[in-house]
Amino acid sequence: MDKNWEQHRTHQRVFFSHKAGLTAILALPGIRSAIPVKILDISLGGMGCTLQRHPNLVFHEKDFLTLAEFYNLERKRIISTISMEIRWVLDAENFANIGLGFRFIDLNDEMKHQFENFIDQGINAQKLLIQKTDSQEFVKKRIKT
């Protein structure tokens, strides 16, 4: 496996902790109920998420589903109908959650703009968090000396 896989990405990706609680709603063909997921990472090319294991839900690479809505960092609901292809599935029996990676298919200009804003907000939030963490570490080091 190529250790520099991140360099091969065409879109900037932003990561979120599970505690951030960023959510999205998926719609599957043939299933009437919505499926809530936690967003772990997102880019203009796709997203990674986790969802609670359910015995009636089985996911396979190359299956298609729809991103029905998601919530940005201000918890503002964004309605969308974005087709996605499953690129990877992490489904181990001893895990409480299933991990999924998706590729967005044909984002329209409006959704690209909304995702760009979402990604920029995430990057800015991470920079702020890093700055706070760095300053906290600095303070801890100063106290110890």
N, C-alpha and C positions, 0 to 999 in steps of 0.2 A: 504494500500500500504506500502511496506517495505521501511522505510526511509534509509536503508543502501543498496539500490539497486546498487550503484556504486561498492561496495565490491564484488558483485556477477559477475562482468564482467570478462571475461577470457582474454581480450586484453586491453592494455593501450590505452586510447582515448585522442586525443588532440582536443581542441576547437579553433575555429577561429571566429573573429568578422565578421559581415556582411560587414563592411568597408574594411576588408582585401581583399575582392574581389576574393577569390580563386574560380575558376570555373571548372566545369566539363561539359561534353556533354553526354547526355543520348540518347539512341536509343530505341524506342518502336516498338514492333511487329506491322506491318501493317501501320506504319507512316513513310513516307519517309524523312521528315525534322528532323534535330537534335534539341534536346531540351537542351538549356543552363540552368545550375543550379549553385547556389552559395553553396559551401561546408561550412557547419557550424561545423561539427566534423567528425573525421575519426579515424578508428582503423583497425587492421588486420581483424576484424570481419565484418566491415561494415562502413557505413557513414550516416550522416544526412545532409540534404540540403534543400534549398528553391528554388522555381521557381515561375515565374510570372503566375498568374491565366490566364487560357485560356478557353473559353467556350467549346471547342471541346476536351479538355483533362480531363479525369476522372480517378482517381487512386483508387485502392482498395487494402487492405491488402492481401497478398499472391499472388498478380500479379507478373509477372517476366518481367524484362527489362534488357538492357545491358548498362554498363558503356563503352562508346566508346573512350573517352579520358579525361584527366584532366591535369591541369597545376600545377606544383610544386611552391614552394615559390620563385624560381628564374624566374617564369613565363615560364619555359621550358615545352613544350608540350610533354605529355607522351601518346602514343597511346596504347590502350588496348582493349580487348574484354572480359569484365568480366560480367558474368551473376550475376544478383542480384534479390533478392526477397524483395518485399515491406513488411516491418514489422509494420510500423505505418504510418498513414496519418493524418495531421492536416489541415483540410480544412473547414474554417468557411467563410460563404458568405461575411461577412464584412471585411475580410482580403484581401489585394491586392496580397499576396503571399500564396502559399501552402507549407506546410512543409512535408517532406518525410523522413522516416528512412529505410535504406536498410541493408540487410545481404548479404555479398559476398558469392558466391557459387564457390567452387573449385578454389581458387587462385593458379596459378602455381608458382613455385619457383622464377622466374624472377619478377613477379608482387609482390610477398611477399617482396622481397628485395627492390623493388622500393617504396612500401608503408612503409616499415620499415624506409627507408631513409627520406621519406616525413614526417613521424610522428616524427622522431628524430629532423628534422629541425624545426618542429612546436614547439616541447617541448623546444628546445634551444632558439628559438625566444621568447617564452613566458617567459622563465627564464630571458632573457635579458631585456624584457619589465618590468617584475616585479622588477628587480634590479634598472632600471631607475626610475620607479614609486616610489619605496621605497626611493631612494636617493632624488628625487624631494620633497617627503613629508617631509623628514628630513630637507632639506633646508628651506622649508616653515615654519616648526616648529621653526627652529633656528632663522629665521627672525622675527617671532612673539614675541620671548622672549627677 
